[in-house]
Amino acid sequence: MPSRRPSRPRSVLMVGSEAAPYAKTGGLADVLGALPAALARRGWEVVLVLPRYRGIEAGQLTARVPLTIGAHQFDVGLFEEVLPSGVRVVLLDVPELYDREGLYTINGLDYPDNARRFAMLARGALEWAARRGSPVDLAHAHDWQAGLVPVYLATRYRHHPVLQRTASVLTIHNLAFQGIVEADWLPRLDLSWDLFALERLEYWGRISFLKGGINDATQLTTVSRTYAAEIQTPEFGCGFDGILRGRAADLIGILNGIDVEVWSPERDPYLPVPFSAGDLAGKRAAKAAVLARFGLATDENAMARPLLGMISRMVDQKGLDLLAANAHELPHLGASFVVLGTGEARYEDFWRRLQTQYPDRIGVHIGFDEERAHLIEGGADAFLMPSRFEPCGLNQMYSLRYGTVPIVRAVGGLADTVVDYSPRRRTATGIVFHDYRPEALLAALRRAVGLYADTTTWRALQQAGMKRDYSWDHSAREYVKIYDRAIEQTRSAV
């Protein structure tokens, strides 16, 4: 009997505007730096496509492809490399669009041709897939910058011999960013005026890349179960709640994972002594190291106080207004603070003033530093995330892995990953508050400081958190389920 030919692995074209280590401004880059490898470990053929921004030297030039968008013709260089994970990375080299100082903005303002820049991302990715000859099972677009991938698949490539059976998934990482531009961009992006309709791209007289992707994608995901429910409400929907309720049957929340190799207290090169859930002794050395790194005392009194860490953009979304409202209370809680981040000048100045007034209790570094970030996660006793909204969040998962008890507001991914302490709840992993009010945050901080004094309870919180699995392998299993559903849905419709 002749042997059966093995079936080819299913394939996914992953399209996004940034990915670690190539380009990064936020958590999206961490997702696209880790999810492709996790999918490859599950047997998928994964191709990641992103712009070749200024400073990216990776990849070898494999082809140059002429590509016309509207009245503009571009000579697109395709730079490729295959990572040790087996993931193929394709970098679109279009210097007139991507060789710029910033990824999305300059001096705080969007580039005026961002619509063309990210239409190129979508078109370039799909053209690469079309040129390879064999079909791609699914295209996975991330956020508004890749929102036209499902739109082009449903229009320009609808009858393409290679791509007509390609399903699509759109992941919303942060609904607040919607890719809204003037309607006259439609013909300039080779899109028909038929798409200027309520059920397609039109949004209050303009067009939205994200709305187009939401309406045309086969399936939709976002980055936590709670956020998937929240964005269908007026409070968190950013004007898109009705649009998302219309696609509720196709919308699911899949929690982001974390890189458990990079974020591991047992192997972290930035920690002075490794530690684990079974042996937390090294955490004390990390606490002394982070206090010293921020210029705070490391004597017995300082070591006995709970150390609260925060790594954050200093903006309202992250709860900085709640902290600023408690400025007179924070230094008198019986705790120390170490803070790392950048953001609005008023919040940077708020922390600088507190540091000047209370140099023995508050250490601040304006900027970002990888070593400090790992030291805070490893050495702080608790980690502060009082967010107004938080689609997923990663730092609370890093904190859990390092035995650093999160203090969070019950929104988005924070609600899905941190279990509030109560004396009868053995699964508790942190301190959770609900109301977005300064008083509620202050009560949570006081509760944390009080619990820290109970060594047995605090140790139980630490160990419960360190046992949770938030690896990307867990998340990838959930994505594969959605991919399979989208592929079958598309094939049954052709």
N, C-alpha and C positions, 0 to 999 in steps of 0.2 A: 504494500500500500504506500503510495507516495506521501511524503511528510507534508504537513500543512505549512504554508508560508506564514510566518509570524505577522500579526497585524501591526501596522505602523503605530507608533505612539501618537496620542492626540497632541495637537499643537495649539499654542496660544501666543498671539502677538500682543505683547504688553507695551502700552503707549503712555508715556508720561513726560512731564516737563522737567523733572529732576530725579536723580537717583544717586545715592551714595555708592562709591566715593567720587563720582564724576562731577556732580553739581548738587549743592544743598542749600536751601534756605529754611527748611522746616522738616516736620515729620513725614511729609510725603516722600522725601528722599530716602528716609530710613525704610519705609515700606517697600519702595521699589529697589532698594538695595538688598532686601532680605527675602521677600515673597518669591521672586523668580527662582532662587536657589531651592527654596522649600518645595516648590512645584516640581522642579527637576528631580528632586529626591523621590517624588511620587511617580516618576516615570513619564512626565510630560516633556515635550519638546518646547522650550521657551525661548522666544526672541524678544529682547527688550529694545525699544526704539526711543531715543531722546535726542534733543539738539546737541550739536557739538559747539558748546559755548566757548568763549574766550578762555584760554588756559587749559583746556582739555587736550591732552596730547595722545590719548590712548587710541588704539586701533590702527589697522592698516587700510589704506585706500584700496577698495575692491572694484569700484566702478564710479563713473560720473554719468549722471542721468539728467537730461534736460526736462524741466518741469515748469509748465505755465500755470499761473494762478491769476485769473482775470487778465489784465493787460500786461502783467509782468512775467518775464521768463527768467528762470533761475537755472544755473548749472549746479546741481546738487551732488556733492561728493558723498559717497557712502563709505564710511570708515567702520570696520568690523573687527571684533575680537571675540574669542570664545574663552569664557572664564573657567577656572578649575571645576566649578560646579556643573559645567556643561551648558550653561546659559550663553546664548549668542547675543552680544550687544551690538546694535547698529546705531552709529552716531551720524546724524544728518549735518553735513558740513555746508552751510550757506552763510558765508561771512557777512554779507550785507544785512542779514537778518539776526545772526546770533553772535557775531564778534563785537560784543558790547560790554560796557562796564558792569551792568547788572543783568540779572536774568529777566526781570519783569519791569523794573522801574529805573528811573534815574532822578536823583534828588527828590525822591518820594512820589514822583508822578509816573503813571503808566506810560510806556512807550506808545506813541500815537498809532503805530502800525502793529500793535500786538495781535489784532485780528488776523493780519496776514501771516505774522510769525507763527501763530499756533494753528492756523489753517495749514501751513506748510508742514507742521509736525504731523497732523492727521494724514494729509495727502502723501507726504513722503513715506510714512509708515505703510500705508496701503499700497503705494506703488512698489515698495520693496517686496511686499508680500505677493503682489501680482507678478512680479518679474521672476520669482523663484520657481514658478511652474506648478508645483504641487499645492493643493489647497491648504489654507490655514483654517483650522476648525473654529477658532474663536478669537476675536479681538477684544482685549480688555483695556478700556480707556479709563484714565484717572483724572478726576476733577475737570474744571471748565476748559483748561488748556488742551485737553484731548477730547472735549465734548463733541467735536465735529466728526470723530471717527464713526460713531453709529449713524450720524446724519449722512455722511458720504456713502456709507455702505447701503443705506436705504434709498439713495438717489443715484449718484453718479456711477456707483459700482453694483447697482442692483442686478444687472444682467451680465456682469463680468464673468467670463468662463471659469476663472479661478476663484473669485471671491463671492459669487452669488449665493453660496451656501454657508458663508462665514457668519456665525452668530456673534453677538456683541454683549458685553457686560460693561456697565458704567459704574464706577465707584465714586461716591461723594465723600471726600475727606473733610471738607468744611463748606457747608452750604452758604456761608456768608460771602463767598467769592463766586460770582456767577457769570463772568465773562460777558458783560453787557456792552454792546457797541451800537452805533447808529445803523439804522436799517439799510442805508445805501451801501453797506458792506456786502450785502447779499450777492449782487451780480459781480462784484469785485473778487468774490471767493468762489465763483462758478456755481452759485446756488440760485435756484429759480425763485422768482417773486411769489410763487405758490407757497413757499415756506413761510412767507410773512402772514402767518395765520395763528390764531389763538392756540390751536392744538399742535403747533409745530414750534417755531422759534420766536414768534412775536411776543414781546413783553413790554407793555405800556408804551407802544409806539417805537420801540427799539427792538433789537434782537439779542438773545442770550445764547451763548454757546452751550451753557449748562442745561438750559431748558430744552434745547434741541436734542442734546444727548439723552436727557431723561425721557423724552417722548419717543425717541427712535431706538433706544437700546432694547435688546431682547429681555435682559434682566438687569435689575439695579441692586447695588449693595451700598451700604455705608458701614462705618467702622466701629459700631457697637449696637447691640440690640436696643438699648435705651434711646440712643440718638436716632435710630430708625423710627421709633415711635414719636420722639420729640419733634422731629422736623415735619411731621404731619399736623402740627398744632400752630396756631398763630404766634404763640410766644417764641418758638424756636424756628419757625418755618421760613423766616426772612422773605416773606411774600410768595414763597413757593409751596406753602402747605397744601393749597388746593390742588396744585399740579401733582404733588406727590401722593395725596390721597387718591387721586385718580389712577395711580399705578401701584396702589398699596399691595395688591396681590403679587406683584413682581419685585417687591422691595424687601430686602432682608438685611439685618445687621450682622456683620462678622467682625469680631474683635480683632484689632491688629495684634500681631505677636511682637516679641522682642528677640534680639539676637542673644541667645543664652551663652554663646561663646565669648562675645565681647563683654556682656554684663554678667559676670560670674564672680562672686566674692572668693571663690576657691582658686581662681586663676587670674584675677585682675592685676596686671602689672603696676597699676597706679597705687595699689594698697600696700602699706608697709608689711603687713602680715596677712596671709590668707585666713579665711574663716568659713564656717558652714553652719547649718541649722543645728548640727550635733555638737559643734564646738564654736561658741561665739566669742571666745577669748580675744581673737584678733580684732574684733570690732572696737575694743577699747583703744588699741594702738592706732586704728584709723581715726578715732575721735580726736586723739591727741594730735595727730598729723594735720587734720583739717583745721583745728583750732589754731595751730601754729601757722599754717599756710595763710590764714586770714588775719594774722596778727593778734589773736586773742590769747589770754592767759591759759596755761595748761596745768595750773596747780590743782590740788585736790578739790578745792571749792568749785573751780571751773569744770572739772571733770564730773563732779557730782550733780551739776545742774543739767537738766535735759537740753540737748542741742537740737534746735529746729532748723532744718535746711530748706532752701527754696532755689530752684533753677527755673527761670521763667522769662518770657517776654514781659516787660513791665508795661502792661496795657490793661484797660478795664476788663477785657474778656477773662483775664487770668485772676481777677479778684483784687487787683491792686487798689481799687477804690475802697474796698472793705478794710484792707490793711491800713491805708492812709487815715481812714476814719478812726482807727484804733491806735493812732500814733502815740498818744500819751499813756496807753495801757501796756503796749508791748514790752517796754523795758522793765516793767514791774511785775511780770508774770512769774519770776523765778526761773527763767529760761534764758539761753543764749540763742542768737540767730546767726546763720551764715547764708548770704544771698548772692546769687550769681545770675547775671542777665543784663539785657539792654532793653530800651523801649522809649516811652515818652519822657521828655525831659523832666516833667513835674514829678514823675515817680522815681526817676533816677536821683533827683535832688532830695526827695523825701527820705530815701534810704541813706544818702550821703549825710544828711543832717542828723539822722538818728545815730549813725556811726560816729560822727563828731561829738555828739552829746554823751554817748554811752559807749566809749571805745572798749570797755571791758566786757560788754555783752553783745555787741552787734558788729559783725564783720561783713563788708560788702565789696564785691568786685564787679564793676561795670564793664561788661564785655563777655566774651565766652572763652573758656579754657577747658580743654578735655580733661586734663589732670584734675583740676578743681572739681569738675562735674563728677568724676568717679570718686574723688575723696568725699564729697558731700554725700553721695549715695551710700558710701561705705561707712562714713564716720558719724553722720548725724543720727540722732535717736529717733527723730520723727521728720516727716517731709510734708511740706505745706502746699496744697493745691486747692485754693478756695474759689474755683472758677465760676464765672457767670454761666458759661456753657463750655463744654469740652467734648467734641465728637468722640474721641477715644482717649487720648492721653497715653504717654509712654512712661513718664517718670514715676507714676504711681506703681507701675509694674516693675520698673527697676528697683524702686524702694522696697517693695515686697520681697524681691529676690535677695536683697541685702539686709533684711531684718530691720529696715528703717520704716517705722510705723507711719502710714499715710494719714494725714488729716485732710479730708476732702469734702467738697459739697456734692450732694447726691444728684449729679447730672451726667448724662452721656455715659462714656466709658468708665468714668469714676464710679458711678452707681453700679456698673456691671462687674467691677473688679475689687472693690473694697467693701468688706462686710463690717458693719458698725459693731462696736463692742457693747455687750450687755453681760451682766454676771452669769446668765444662763446660756449664752451663745458660745459654744465651743469652737465654732467655725469663724469667729470674729478675727479680723485682720487689721482693723484700723478704727479711726474716729471719723464719723460722718455727720454732717449737719445739712439741713434742708433749706431753710429760708435764706434768701440772698439779702441779709441784713448784717451790719457790723456787729450787732449784739449776738447774733447766732454764731458768727465766727469766733468772737471773743469767748463765748461759752464753750465752744469746741476746744479752743486752746487751753482754757482752764481745766477742762476735763482731761485733756492729754497730760498736762503737767501733774495733775493729781494721780492719774493712773501710773505715771512713770515712777512715782514713789513706791508703788506696790511691785516689787521686783518680780514676784512670781507671775502676776497677771501680765506684766509687760513682756516677760520672756515668752509667755504663751502666745501673745499677739505676734511677736517676732517669728516664732517658729511656725505658727499656722500660715503666715504669709509666705515664708520661704518654701513651703511645701506646695504652693500653687504652681500649676503648669501654664505659663503664658508663652510658650515657644511658638515659633512660626510654623512648626510641623503641625501643631494642633489647628492653627488657623487655615493652613493650606488644605487640610482635609475638608473643611467647610467650603472653601472656594471651589474645590473640585466638584462638589455636589451641585453648586450653582452652575458651573461650567457645563456639566453633563446635562442639566436641565435645559440650559439655553441652547445647546447644540441640538438636542432632540426636538425642542420646540421649533427651531429654525428649519430643520430638515423635514419635519412633518408639514411645514407650511409651503415648501417649495414645490 
